[in-house]
Structures are given as C-alpha cells and as structure tokens.
Amino acid sequence: MSHSRLNRVTTGDIVIGAIMVLLCFAALYPVWYTIIISFNDANDALRGGIYWFPRKFSLQSYKTVFQDKTIIRAFMITVLRTVIGTVTSVFFTAMVGYAFSKKHIMGNKVYTIIGTITMFFGGGLIPYFITLKNLGLYDNFLVYIIPSLFNFYNMIIFMSFFRGLPAGLEESAKLDGANDMLIFIKIILPLSMPVIATIALFNGVGHWNDYFAGVMYINKSELQPIQTYLYRVVASASASKAVVAMPAGVSAQQVSSQSVRLATMVVTTFPIMCVYPFLQKYFVKGMLIGSIKG
C-alpha cells in the first residue's frame, strides 16, 4: 500500500509539471522562432504566419552573413577574446586562489577583507574608463583581457576547493624537491578540473555575451566583437540600411535586415550552446565542491 502511495500522481504534481512545461516553452520558443525565421525566405517571412517550421526554406541569409567581412571579423574577435580571456583569467584567478588558500600567507585576512569590499562597492564607470584610458587600453584588444584577469568571487570558489585538498600531496611533492609553482601546475590544477570547468564556463559565457566593453572602450570597427556589432545594429534607428553591405550577387530582394540579424544571432549563439553540454557535468559538481569544502 505504501508503494502505491509513492507512485500515485497527485493534483499538485500535475499542476507543478504543467507550470514547468509552460516555463520551458516560454524560454525555448523565442530561440526556436529565431532559428526558423532565419532559415525562411526573407520576403516570405515578411508576410508573417510562421510559428513552428520554415514555410519557404532558404539559406540566403546565412550566405550573406558568411560573405560579409565585417561580421566575420567581429566573430573572430569574439572567438579570440573568449579563448584568450578564459584561459588567462582561469589560470590567474586559480593561482591567486591557491595563494589565498594558505593561511600562513602574510596579510591573508587583510587582502580578503579588501577583496570582499570590492564585491559590493566600485569606483564607478567614469573613474574606471579614465583608468583604462591612462593605461593605454582604450582602442586596444587587451581591454578585453586584462580587466577580466581576476574575479574575487571566482577566487573564493578556487580557494575553498584548494583548502579541501589533502595537505599530504604538497608535502610529499616538496620532499621530492618541487617548488610551489611546480606543485600548482603539476598536482593542484589536474586535480581541480571540476572547479576549473565551472569557472571557465562562467568566464567563457561572460566574454562571449559581452557587448558593453566594445561599446565603451573600443572605437575601431576592426576590434569590435560580434555582440557589439549586433547591439549597434539593433539600436540604430537606420538598422535596415546599416545591417550589412550586401555581397556581390546578393540582391535586396533575397534577404532583409531582419533575416540577416536573426541569422547572425543564430551563428553567434550556436558555438556557446555546443560548448555548454560538455561542461555541464562539471558545473554543478564544481559549484558544490567549491562552496562546501574548506
């Protein structure tokens, strides 16, 4: 009888299930709608009435996207900043977190208090802009990399994880003559893949989706990332004229500003959607380990 009670579906379960289905639909349908419109013929899409599948399949919008050098260049800038920014930020933050995990380090508590304050208070946008400009980072590709090298919140996750590792690992390595840097690279980092994957996902998604840095600190068009390009296109009052310069052989009747924008959105979103499933298995594990240990 107890077994049948456990397997019994209540009205509350049905209501909760229905609400979850509706929430999933509300989150996923806009993505699906963007995809089907981008694959539909531009003129046919203007008639409306497309909800589930392309009515007149066409790849012309994607051909236009991949033939436009401005979009390709912006896409490559985004890929480059994401890869370099993620690798350098994860390594640098992990290195600082490893140092902070040692309670005997001089000034450990003072630096922790100072870092915690920065999580809640900042100097403001104007002082930050002036600082970056004085450092020579304005209109410089490194403005995407250097300011994001260190994140105190991510450092806390690393620090908590490192404090949970057995102290005997380092002691045995030091007996064999290894220094702190060698121990960090050869022993600590290989054991930290779950938390590294978690922080890498945070950084990668942040770099990939960031448009603000390109708007505020980049004036050269050749250095703007794809998200900034899309932001300026959507925000522009003359977006229909400024989306792309149509490549040779493509007429205005074959594509529209909307179809090219949607195709560009799909192209820029697809890579990060492909990466996430491979890191998802580390994500929850890394967050739990980083928050519970230590």
N, C-alpha and C positions, 0 to 999 in steps of 0.2 A: 504493500500500500504506500509506503514511504517512497518507493521507487517511482510509482505512478505520479505521486505529487511532484517529485522533482522534474519529471518530464512534461508536466502539464503546462500549457501555454496560457498565461493569464491575459486579461484585457490590457493591463498595464504594459506587458511585453509587446503586445501588438501596437499600442499607441507609441511606445518608445521606438519600435522598429520603423513605424511609418514616419515619425519625425526625422529619424536618421537618414532614411531614404530621401526625404524631401531636401534635407540639408546637403546631402551628397549631390543630388540633382542640381540644386542651386549653385553649387561650387563648380561642378564639371560641365554643365551645359554651356556657359559662356565660352569655355575653351573649345568645346566641340563645335559651337556655332562659328567661331572664328576660323576653325580649320575648314569647315565645309564651304564657307563663303570664299575663302582664299583659293579653293580648288574649283570654284564655279566660274563660268564665263562672266566677265565684268559687266557687259551690257545686260545679260540675263539676270544677274544679281540685282541690278537696279530696279527691276520690276517687283522685287520683294516676293514673299510667299515661300521662301526657302527656310525650312526649320530643322530637318533631320539629315538629309543627304543632298549632295550637289545635284542640281537639276540638269545642268549642262556642263559636264566635266571639262576643265581646261587647265593647262599648266603654264599659260602665258604670263600670269602674274609672277610665278616663280622664275621663269626665264628672264623676266625684266629685272627682278631682284638680283639674280646672279650675274647679269650683264652690266649692272651699274657699279662702276668702280668706287663710288663714294660709299655705298653700302658695304661692299666687300672690304674696303679699307677700315671702316668703322668696326666691322665684325672682327677683323684680325686684331685691331687694337684691344677689343674686349677680351678676345681669347688670350692675348699676350698678357694683359694686366691681370686676368684671372689666374693664369698659371703661375706667373712670377709672384704676384701678390700673395697667393695662397701658400705657396711653398716657403717663401721668406717669412711670412707672418707666423705660420705654424712653427717653424724652426726657432725663430727668435723668441716667440712667446713661451715655447716649451723650455728653452734654455733659461729664461728668466724664472719660469715656474720651478725649474729644477733647483736653482739657487735659493729661491724663497722657501723651498721645502726643507732646507737645512736650518734648523732653529738656532744653530750656533753662529750663523752669519751676523756680523756686526750691523746694527741698525735695522734688523729684520722687521721688528714691530713698528718702528717709525715709518719705514717705507710702505708697510702695509696700510697704516692709517692714512698716509698721504694718497696712496693709490685708491683707497676706498672713497675718499673725499672727491676725487676726480670722477667717480662713477655718478655722482649726484650733482656736481657743480662744474660749470665750464666758464671759460673766459668770454664766450660769445663769438658770433660769426665774424665781426669786423676785426677784432684782435687776431683771430685765427687766420683770416685772409692776409692781414698785414704780415704776420709771422711767416707764412708760406711764401709770400712775395719777396720778403727780405732774405729768405733762404735760397732764392733763385728757383723755386719750384713752380712759379706761375708759368703757364705755357710749356711745361716740362713733363715728359712722360712719368718721371719719378714722383710726381704729385699723387699718382695712383698707388704707389708702392710704399714710400717712406712713412707717410702719416698713418698708415694702417699696419705698420710692422708690429705694433704691440697693442694688446687689448687686455685691460686689467681683469675683466670678468673671465675671459678665456684663461688667463694666467692662474686665477683661483682654481679653476677646474683642473688644470695641469698640476698645480701644487698639491691639491687634495689627492690626486691619483698617485703622484710620486711618493707622498708620505705613507701610502698604503703598501708600497713595495717592500719586500724583506730587506732589512739592512745588511744581512749577510752577503747578499750579492755584491754590494760595493766593497765590503770589507775583504772578501776573497779576491776581488779584482785588484785592490790596492796592494795586497800581499804579493800579487804577481807582477807588480810594478806599473800598473795602469794609472794614469792621471785622471783628473775629474772630467776633462773633455773626452777622453777616450772611453771612459765609463759611460758617459752620457750618450755618445754616438753608438757604441758597440753593444751596450747592455740595456740602458734605460729606454731608448727610442724603440728598439724592436719589441720590447715588452709592452709598449704603450700604444699599439695600433688601434685599439677601440677608441680611446680618447683622442688620438691624433685624427682618426677618420671623422669624428664628431666635430672637432674644431675646424678641420679642413672643409667640411660641408658648410659650416657657418660662414667661413671666410669666402669660399668659392661662390656661394649664392649671393653674398653681400657684394662682392666685386662684380659679378655678372649682372646683377639688377641695378647697380648704382648708376644713376644719371646725374646726380647733383654735383659731383666733382667735376664732370665735364662741362656743366653749365657755369659753375662758379670760377673755376681755376684754369680753364682751357679756352683760349680764343682761336687757336689754329684749328682749322677744319680737319686737317690731316691727323690730329691727335684726339679727336672726339670719339668716344665709344659708341656702339650701336644704340644703347639705351638713350644716350643724349641726343643722338640723331632722331630717334623716334619721338622723343619728348618735344624737340623743336618742330618737328613736322606736325604733330598733333596740336601743339599750342599755337602754331602760326595761323593767323587769320587767312593767309593765302596758301593754305596747305595743299589745296587742289592743284596749284601751279608749281609748288615747290617740292613735291614729294621726290621725284626723280626726273632727270633728263632722260627722255626715252631713248634707248639704244637704237642703233641703226636697224631698220627692218621691223620696228615695232611702232604701230600707229596708235593714236589716242583712242581709237575705237576698240582696240584689242584689250586694253587694260584701263583701269580707273585709279584715281588716287586712293580710294578706299580699298580696292583689291590689292594694290601694291603694299599699302600699310599693313593689312592683315597678313599678307604673305611674309612680310618682313618680321612681323611679330611671331609667326609660327617658326620661322627659321631661327630667330634668336632664342626662343623658348625651348626648342627641341633638344639642344645639347645638354642643358642642365637637367631636363626631365629624364634623359638617358643615364646621366651620372647618378642621380639620386637613388634608384633602386639598388645599385651596387654598394652604396654606403649606408643604406637604411638599416641593415642588420647590425652595424656598429653603432648606429646613432643612439638608440635607447640604452644599450649596454654601456656606452661611453659616458652618457649623461648620468646614469645611475652610479657607476663606479666613481666618477669624478665628484659627485655630490655626497656620497655616503662615506667613502673611505677617508681616513685621516681624522 
